[in-house]
């Protein structure tokens, strides 16, 4: 089968240093590709060449007749359209002009009103409009540049489902590991102007790239000692971070266990006594918070207690009120009801997602250093700017670069370098992962993992939250927020358990009310039979085991290369997953039936 899109001997340099040269690349129907590389390596440019938005200096782009290629840029510019309908209609191909219904269908799919005025849309709404433009043509190839930026978690999970079910070939640039793990089955690694490809899932990228770097370092050692040392430094630095990350993850799991125990103890005498302990132990205590804007209640009766060293995430859809709750907790917004108590000796630092503290007219050295020197004061001690910049993946000679010439990821790293050099014991981060490449995201996780103070952050990056936080505050709807111990995945699991218990309680309540209204039947027995009681006691454990089995099977099936590698194993796991889900549903129904019987007999 011929490729659906090809690049042959492509070179791009824009008249300056060459970004890449001699690139050969072929996409076939059904390809699911993660395009990875450092910020500044040329990922977005390569994606634009594939989309036909950038003409290469040399080489050619080949697309078969009638093949449709859709491109989602990292920063869509749609404010020249009056409404969302106009923006999507303009993306409808001429051959589909007789099918205007596709525009309304695409807008409905992304949940955006057709009459939404484009000059006033939020970042998330702009991204939804761009997604509708991408989907309206029913493309054969979909190219996505950071598609999850500015999207909330429900929309990210919805987008995963849409793309997973689409027949198009996919090429995705993203820092969202969970997104790449679910959707991609092969990897393109753009490194120093060269593209290397492997037919492996994204979860194997780190091991694969480490092996390639090690092989390259060994080969170059024979010819060029300096280059070999730089390559070795890069490889060993990355490997060392990953080794340290394992230790941090072990500490994180211990902290989550402690957080869960704290929540179990809430209301006990010991927790109340903690308030008077050593200075600074308590960071934030909120009781019964309520905040409304007009008739809309954003926070309703929320309480929490944040202790020194906690790492707390706020998670919810765009517009749910995450920033409002964050401001209530840190004391920059007054609640309508309830109280917030700040701990003593707090020195907070706020990292803004818009990075407005950076002055484009300055150099990196001017941003970081004491005026007139090349020294950075880091937690009260001087460091040379070149060494400090290396901690944030810059080169030493980058100190004299202008801020205006930095990429989005480089600006994010510079802002982190600026903010984290200040003494602090409370970090507040608003969407810190936006525009970060994977290596910078690793760096951020490392820095925050080593941070000894308290973290409160807003993020939509599931993998980032699972690796970092000790508790997650989830939006439950209608102003209700609930705190769960652990990361995002842990919180969802606990939320499902709570909802299931609430459903069972409501079913029992309705059944009891119905029983009270009906004539009392003659009781044939006063308690469950021996076998019924035995099943009632065993079912919770059996349901928990099935949930674990389902989670393991779902994780195995996210390996996009599994079918190609082991089709029989793929089919067996698929069938086992269906069987496990059916068994879980049957056991849940049986448990509810026995619960209702027990309630009725006890009543």
N, C-alpha and C positions, 0 to 999 in steps of 0.2 A: 504494500500500500504506500503511495507516495506521501511525503510529509505534507502537513497542512500549512506549515510556515517554516521557512529556512533562512538562515544567514550564511553567506559564503565570503570568506576572507575579509570580514568587515574590520575597518579601522576607523577610530574616532579620536580626534585630538583637539578639535575646535581651534586649530591654528597654533596651539601651544603644546605642552607636554602630552604625549599620547596616553589616553586612558586605557585603550586596549587596541590590539592589532592582530590581524589574522584569525578573527573569531569565526569558527564554523559551528553552526548550531541548527539542529533539525527538531521540530516538534511534530508529533504524530497524534492522531485522534486518541483521546483517552489519557494522554500524558498529564501527570499531576506533579509539577515541578516547583521546588523551593529554590529561589535565587538568593544566595546568601553572600555576604562579603562585608568588609568594614565600611563605615561611612566614608564617602569620598572615593571609594574604589570604582564607582561607575555603574552601580546596580540600576539606578533610576534611568541613567542614560541608555544603558543596554535595553531596558524595558521600552523606552521611547523609540529606539531603533526598531525593535520588534513590532511596535505599534505603527510604525511609519511616520511618527511625529518628528523624528530627527533623521536627516539624510546623512549617511556615513561619509567620511572623507574618501574611503575606498571600499571596494566590495559591493555586494548587492543583497537586497532583501527579496525573497521569492515567495509569492502567495498565489496558490492556484485560483483560477477564475471562480467567481461566485463564493469564495470562502470569506466569511465575515469575521473580523478581528475587533474585539471590544477592549478598550483601555480605560482603567480607572487611575487617574493621576493621584499623586500624593496630596496635592493641593488643587482641588477643582476650582475653576473660575467660571461661575455661572451667573454672576450678578448682572450681566447684560441682557438676560432674559427676564421678561416681566413676571412670569409665574412658573411654577414647577411644571405645569402642563406644557408650556412653550419650550422649556429646557429639554424635556424628554422627547417632544415631538420633533425637535431639530435633529435628534440622534436616530430617528426612524429611517432606515435605508430607502432609497427611491423605489426599489422593487417591492417594498411593503407599504407604499403610500396609500394603497387601497384598503389597508387594514388599520385604521386609526384607533380601533379598540385596544390595540396593543399598548398604547400610551396609558390609558386608564388602568389596564391590567397591571402594567409595571408599577405604576404609582400606588395602586392598591396593595401590591405585593410588598412594597417597602413601607407602607403605612404613612404616606405623605399626601395631604390634600392637594388636589390638582390646582386649586386657586391660591396656593401658598405663595406669597410675594417673595421673590428671590433676594431682594436687597435687604430683607429683614430676617432671613433664616439663621438659625443657630448652626454651630459647627456640625452637630449631629444630623440636622435636617439637610444641610448642604451635602453631606456624605450620602444620605439616603437618596437625594435627587440624582447624584452622580451614579449611584448603584442602579437606579431605575433606567438611566440613559444606557448603562452597560447592558442591562438585561433585555431592553425593548427589541433589540435586533435578533434575538435568539442566536448568539454568536457561536462560531466554531472554535474560536480561541478567545480566552479571557485573560487579560494581563492586569494584575492588581499591584499597585504600589502602596504599601501600608494601608490596607483596606480597613483595618480595625481602629485606626486613629479616630478619636472623637465619637466612637460608638460605645453605647452602654452594653453591659453583658447580655441582656436579652436579645439585643439586635445582633451582637456578634454571634451568638448561638444560632439565631435565625439564619444569618448569612452563611454560617457553616452548613446548615441543612440545605439551603438553596444550592450552594456550589457543589455539595456532595452529590446531589441528585441531578446535576446538570451534565449534559453529554460533552460539553466543550473541553478542549485541552486547557489546562490552567498553568500559568506561571505567576508565582506569588512572591513578592518581597514583603516581609513582615518580621517584626520583632516578637510577635505573639507565638511563643512556642506551642501552646495548646492548639492554636489555630493551624499551624504548620503540621503538627503531629497528626491531626485528624484528616487533613485534606491532601497531603502530598505523599508521593511514593518514590520520588527521585530528587536529586540535589544537583544544582549548578553552583559551583563555588567560584566566584570571581575574585582573584587574588593577584595583585601586581600585574594587571593587564592580561591575565590568562584565565580562561574558563576551563574548569575540570568538571566532569559529570560522573555521577555514580547512580546506579539504579538501586538505591537503598532508601529506607524511610528516613525522615528528618531526625528521628531519635538517635540515629547512628552517625550523625554528622560529626560530632566532636571526636569520636574515636577514629573515624575515617580521616578527618583533617589532621589530627595529631600524627597519625601514621605517615601521611604524605609529607608533613613538615619534617619529621624525623628522618625520613628517607632523603629528602632534599638536603638537609643539613649534613648528612653523612657524605653525600656525593660532592657537595661544594667544599667540604673541608679539604679535599685534595687540591683544590684550585685557588680558593679565595678565602683566606682565614678570616678576614674582617666580616665578609658577608655571612660566612658560616656562624660566626659568633652572634651576629644580629639575629639570624634565623633561630639559633639555639636559644638566645635570650627570649625571643617571642614565644617559642614553643614551650620552654620550661616555665616561663611566666604564666602562660595559660594553664599548663598542667598543674603548677603549684597552686593556682587559684582554685582549680577544681578539687585538688586534694584537701585544701583548707575548707572548701565548701562542705565536704563530707562531715568534717568535725563540727562546723556550724549547724548543719542539719541535725546532728545528734543533739546538740545543745538546744536547738529550737524545739525538737520533740519533747525534751525534758521540760522546757518552759511551758509548752502547751499543756502537758499533764498537770503542771502546777496551776495554770490558769483554770483548767477544768475543776481542779480541787477547790480553788478560790470561789468559783461560781457555785459549787455544791454547798460551800460553807456560808453563802450569803445569808445574812440575817442572824447568824450565830454570834455569840458573845465575842469570840476570838476576832471576827472581822471588825466589829465595832472597836475593840481595843487597839487594833492596828493604827487607828487614826492618831493616837498620841505617841506613837513610836518615833524613831530617830528622824531628825529634820529632813524633809525632802522625800520621805517614803511615799507619801500620797502625792500624786501629780494632779489628778482631776477627779472630783466627785460630783456627779450630777444626780439630782433627785427630782422626779416628776416634771421633767421639762416639757413645755408646750410652746409652740410658735405657730402663728397663723398669719397669712397675708390676705386680708379680706375674709371671704368665706372659705378659703382654702387652708386646711390644716396641714402643715408640713411636718411638724413633730408633735406627737401626742403622748404625754405621760411616759417619757423615756428616762431611764435611770441607768447609770453605770459608775464604775469605780476603776480608775486607771492608776496602777501602781508603778513606781520607778522600775524601768526595764521592760515594761509591757510594749508590745508592738501591735497596734490596733488599726484595722482597716475598716473603712466605710464603703459599702458596696450597694449600689442601687441604680435604677435606670436614670438616664438624663432627665433632669427636671424633677426628680424625686425629692430633692432637698439636701443632698450630701454636703454641699458647701455651706448651707444654712446650719446644719447640725454641727459641722466642723467649727464654724464661727461661734456657735453657742458654747461648745466645749472649751474652746481656747479663750473665751471671754471677750471677743470683739463684737458680739451681738447679744443684746439683752433678751432673755426669754419673756414671753407673756405670763408664764406661770412656772413655778418650780425654782430650784436654786442650783447654782454651779459654784463649787468651792475650788480655788486653785491652791496647789501645794506651795510650800515655802521655797525660796531661793531658786525659782525657775528662771532659766535663761533660754527662751525659745528662739528658734530660727525657722522662718517660713520660706519654703522653696516653691515659688510660683510657677505654674505650668506655662505662663506666657513669657517668662524670662525677660521681664521688662527692666531688670537691673543692669543689663549689659549695655554699654555705650559703644555703638558701632565705630565711633571716631577714635577709639583707644586701641592700643595693642594688648595682647594677652598679659604682658609684663605690667603695663600700666593698670590693668584691671586688678591684678593680684597683689602687686608689690607696694611696700611702703614708698611714698613718693621720693623720687631721686635715687632709689636703690634697686638692686636686683634681688632683694630678700623678701620672702613671704613670711609673715608672722602666722605660724600654724599652732593654734592652742597656746599662744604666748611665747613660743620659741621660734627663732629665725631659721629659715631654710632657703637655700638657693632656688630661684624660680625654675631653673632647668630641671632640677631633681624633682621638685614638686609637680611640675607638669608631666613628667614621666609617670608619676603615680596615676595620672588620669589619661594615659595612653597618647599623650602628645610627645613629639620629639623635642629635645632641648632647644633647637634653633627655632621652634615655633613661638618662642617668647616674643619675638618681634613681629609676628603676623598681626594683621588688623582683624579685629572682631568682625568687621563687615564681610570678610572673606570666608568665614567659617560656615560649614554645613550645619544642618539642624542638629545632628548628633554631636558635632563638635561644640556647638553652642551649649547643648545640654551638659556636656562634660565640663566646660568652662564654668558654667553656673554652679555645678556641684563643687568644683574646686574652690570657687569664691565663697560659697555658703558654708562648706564644711570645714574651712580653715578657722571659722569663728568658734570660740568656746561656747558650748551649748549643752544642755541636758534634756532638751525637748525639741524634736524635729517634727515639723508639720509639712507634709509634702502633698501637693495637689497635682495628680496625674504625672508623676515623675518619669514614667516610662515612654511618654509620647516622643516620637522621632528618634528613639535610640536604636542603634544597631545591636546585634546580639552580643558582641564583645563588650560594648559599653553597658549593656544590661547586666552582663556578668559582673562587670566592675562595680556597678551600683549595688547589686546584691551583696558583693563582698564588703563594700564600705559600710553599708547599712547593717550587715550581719555582724560586723565588728563593733558597731556603735554601742557604747555602754549606756547611753541615755534612753529616753522613751520616744517611741515613734507613733505618730498618728498620721495616717495617710489615706488618700482617696485614689483608687486605681481600678481599671477594668481588666488588668492583665492577670489572668487566673494562675498561670504558672508562677509568676512573680509573687503573688499573694501566698500561694501554697508553700513557697520556699522561704518566706520571710516572716509572716505575722503569727502572733500567738492567739489572737482572737479576731473575729470578723463580725461587724455590725451590719446586718442585712435589712434592707427595706422590705417590709411585709405588706405595704399598701395602706392607704388612708391615714398617713402620718405615723404609722406604727413601725418601730425599729426594734430589732431583737439582736442581742449579742450572743454569739456562739463561740465556744473555744475552738482554736485551730484556724486553718486557712480556709479558702473559699470552698474547696471540695468537702472539707470536714463540715463546714457550716451548712452546705446543701444537704448532706446526709442527715445531720441532726434536724434540720428543718423538715425534711420528709418524715422522719420519725415522729416529730411533734404533730405534724398535720395528720398522720395516720392515727395517732392516739386521740386527737381531737375529733376525727371523723368517727372513730369507734365510740367515743363518749356521746357524741351527738346522736348516733344511731341508737345507742342504748337509751338515751333520754327520750327520743321519739317513741321508741318501743314501749318504754315505761308509761309515757303519757297515753298512748293508745290503749295499753292494758288497763290503765286506771279508768278510762272512759267506757270500756267494754264490760259486760257482765263477767264477773270472776268465774273462770272455769273451775271445775272440780280438779284439784291437784291430784295427779296420779303418783307424784313422787316429790320429795322434799329436797333433793340434791342431785347433782350430776351423778351418772353411773360411774363405776370404777374406770371403765375404758374412756368415757368422756372426760373425766377429771384428768386422767393420765395424758390424753391428747391435748387438753387445754394447757397443761403445764409444759408439755414438750414443744408445742407449736412455736412460741417465740424464738427459741433457739434454732429450730429448723428454718424459720423465716430468715433469721440473721445469717445462717450458713448459705442459704440460697442467694441472699443479697450479695454476699461476698463472692460467690461463684459467678453471679451475673456481672459484677464489676470486673472480675478477672477476665471473663470471656470478652466483655466489651473492650477492655484494654488490649487484648490480643488481636481483636478484629480491627483496631485502629491502625495496625501495621498494613499499609497499603500494598506492600510487596508480598504479603502472605499468599494471596491467591495465585500469583505467578510462580511463587516458590513451592507452594504445597497446596494445590487445588483441593485435594481430598481432605487435608487438614482444615482448610478454610470452610468447606462445606460441613464437616463434622462439628466444628465450633459454632457455625451458624445454627445448625439444628439443635446443638446442646443449649445454645442461648435461648432459642424459642421454647425448648422444653423447660428450661429453668424458670423462664418468665411465667409460663403457664402453671407450673407447679407452685410458684410463689403466689400467684393470684388465687389458686385453689385453696392454699393453706390460709391465706388472709381471710377468704370467705368463710372457711371452716372455723377459724378463730373467732370471727365476729359472731357467727351463729352460736358457738358455745358461750361466748361472753353474754349474748342476749339471753340465752337459756339460764345462765348462772344468775344474772340480774333479776330475771323474772322469778326464779325459785327463791332467791334471797328476799325478794319483795313480798 
